[in-house]
Amino acid sequence: MENPRSFTFYTYSVAGIPPEERWKPTGIADVFFDSLEEARSAVSALREDVVADPEMEWATTVLERMETVPLDRAAVLALLNHGPGGVVARCEIIEKFGPKAEHGVE
């Protein structure tokens, strides 16, 4: 790769995870989306499913915009060896989905 590119993706996680813990492997796979609309739709659908089940409780969830480091050979190796945290350059919370149907910008 002559000029490696950075990419922007979207994901979500349970609110309240300290930034230093966010990208550590937990055994729960992160799901990434190409657009904000796809990510927002997925979180909304997940919340509807959880809220519909009286035995489950929705944990406040945040929608995040994640930018990668420039993806060159070393970055791909970091991704393979360390998971997504190996290529995250920046991550920003952009929306919060609480237990009610509305959501808002953080």
N, C-alpha and C positions, 0 to 999 in steps of 0.2 A: 504494500500500500504506500503510495507516494505521499498523499495528504490525507491522513486518517480523519474521519468525521466524528463529531459528537452527535448524539441523538437525544431526543426528548421523548419520554414515555410517561404514562400515568399508571398509578397503582393505588391501593388503599391498605390501611392497617388500623388496628384498634388504637384509639386515642390514648395519649398518656405514656406511650413508650418513649423513654428518654432517647434523645438523638444518638448518643453513643451506643445504644443498644439496638437501634432500628434495623441495621443490616446484618446483625449477627444471625447465624443459622439457628432456627428454632425447631425445624422439622415440619413447619407449616409452610407450604410453598407460597411464594408471592405470585400474584397474577398481574401481568402488565398489559397495558392497552396502548394503542397507537393514538387515540384521540381522547380528549376530555369528555366528550359526549358518550363514548363507549364505556369509559370508567364510571361516569355518573350513573348511567343506565344500569350497569352491573351492580353497583352498590345499592341503588334504589330497589332493584329486584331482590337482592339478598335480604335487605331489611324487610321487605314485604313478606318474604318467606318466613323469616325468623319471628316477626310480630304475629303472624297468623298461627303460630304454634304456641299454645298456652304454656307449654313446659319450657320454652326458651325465652331468654331475655336478650334484647339487642344491646350490645355494648357500643357506646359512641365510637364512631368510625371516622377517620379522616381520609380525604382524597389528597393524593400527593402528586406533584409534578417532579419527575426525576430526570436529570440530565447526566448523560454518561461522559466519561473521559473520552478523548479521541480514541477510537477503536482501531488499534494496531495489533500486531501479533502478541505483544506483552499484555495488552488489555484482555484479549481473548483468553490467554492463558490464566490471567487473574480471575476471569469469569468462571472458567472451568474448575479452577482450584478452590476458589473462595465464594462462589455464588455471586449474586447480583451486587453485593457490597464491594466486590473487587473492582467494579467499573463505575460506581456512583461518584460523580464529581460534585453534584449539588442535588439537594432534595428540599422541596418546599411544600408545606401544607397549604392547600388552596381552598378546601371546603371541609366543613364538619357536618356529619350526619348523626344527629341525636336520635333519641327514641321516638320522637314524634315525626310526622310525615314531612315537616319542613326541614330544609337544610340551609346553611348559610356559609358565606365566605369567612374564613378565619381572619 
